[in-house]
């Protein structure tokens, strides 16, 4: 993690929202980027980021429910330029959606690969 990774919360328009949950910014390189949404009309970008743990300052109800992961979104507006240099994704799960015999409700199954 380089120095800029540690300070990304300070670049936010409302860093106090992130400070509510994080003592220090998680390294974005170690997070799971679950989605990237580009809106070319509004020149906007939204990143959906997941952690495999709760933040350092979780809400009490999260701890009470024994939750063990946390997700958040970063939204960027009025972008002038966007460069994406490659995209590497290796799926770790597969899913299947099929209708049950006899026309009943669809069933789904998922398994780890």
C-alpha positions in Angstrom: 0.0 0.0 0.0 1.5 3.3 -1.0 0.9 6.6 0.7 -1.9 7.7 -1.7 -3.7 4.4 -0.9 -3.7 5.3 2.7 -5.2 8.8 2.1 -8.0 8.3 -0.4 -10.7 9.1 2.2 -9.3 12.6 2.4 -10.1 13.1 -1.3 -13.8 12.5 -0.8 -16.3 15.4 -0.9 -17.7 14.2 2.5 -14.8 12.3 4.2 -16.7 12.4 7.5 -19.0 9.7 6.1 -16.1 7.3 5.7 -14.5 8.4 8.9 -17.6 7.2 10.6 -16.6 3.6 9.8 -12.8 3.6 9.1 -9.9 4.5 11.4 -7.6 4.3 8.4 -8.5 3.9 4.7 -8.5 0.3 3.5 -6.0 -0.3 0.7 -8.2 -0.2 -2.4 -5.9 -2.7 -4.1 -6.9 -5.3 -1.5 -10.6 -4.8 -1.9 -13.1 -6.6 -4.2 -14.4 -4.4 -7.0 -17.8 -6.0 -7.5 -19.1 -3.5 -10.1 -18.2 -0.5 -12.1 -21.0 1.6 -13.6 -20.4 4.3 -16.2 -23.0 6.8 -17.0 -21.8 8.7 -20.1 -24.7 11.1 -20.1 -23.9 12.4 -16.6 -20.2 11.8 -17.1 -20.3 9.7 -13.9 -18.7 6.6 -12.5 -19.7 4.5 -9.6 -17.5 1.8 -8.1 -19.0 -0.8 -5.8 -16.3 -2.1 -3.4 -16.4 -5.0 -1.0 -14.3 -5.9 2.0 -14.1 -9.4 3.5 -14.4 -7.9 7.0 -16.2 -5.2 8.8 -14.7 -1.8 9.0 -12.8 -0.8 12.2 -15.9 1.1 13.6 -18.9 -1.1 12.7 -22.4 -0.2 13.8 -23.4 -2.1 17.0 -26.2 -3.9 15.2 -23.8 -5.3 12.6 -21.7 -6.8 15.4 -24.8 -8.1 17.1 -25.9 -9.8 13.9 -22.4 -11.3 13.6 -21.9 -9.8 10.1 -18.4 -10.3 8.6 -18.2 -8.2 5.4 -18.8 -4.7 4.3 -19.5 -3.0 1.0 -19.6 0.6 -0.1 -19.8 2.7 -3.2 -17.6 5.5 -4.5 -19.3 7.9 -6.9 -17.5 10.2 -9.2 -19.3 13.0 -11.1 -18.4 15.4 -14.0 -15.5 13.2 -15.3 -13.5 14.8 -18.1 -11.5 11.7 -19.0 -11.6 8.0 -18.1 -9.0 5.4 -19.0 -9.4 1.7 -18.2 -6.2 -0.2 -18.9 -7.4 -3.8 -19.1 -9.9 -5.7 -17.1 -9.0 -9.0 -15.5 -11.7 -11.0 -13.8 -11.6 -14.6 -12.8 -15.0 -15.8 -11.5 -14.9 -17.9 -8.3 -18.4 -19.1 -8.4 -20.9 -20.3 -11.0 -24.7 -19.9 -10.8 -27.5 -21.6 -12.7 -31.2 -20.5 -12.9 -33.7 -23.0 -14.2 -37.5 -23.7 -14.0 -38.5 -26.7 -11.9 -40.3 -29.5 -13.6 -44.0 -29.0 -13.8 -43.8 -25.3 -14.4 -43.2 -24.4 -10.7 -41.2 -21.4 -9.6 -37.6 -21.1 -10.8 -34.9 -22.8 -8.7 -31.4 -21.6 -8.4 -28.2 -23.2 -7.5 -24.7 -21.9 -6.9 -21.5 -23.7 -6.3 -17.9 -22.8 -5.8 -15.6 -23.7 -8.7 
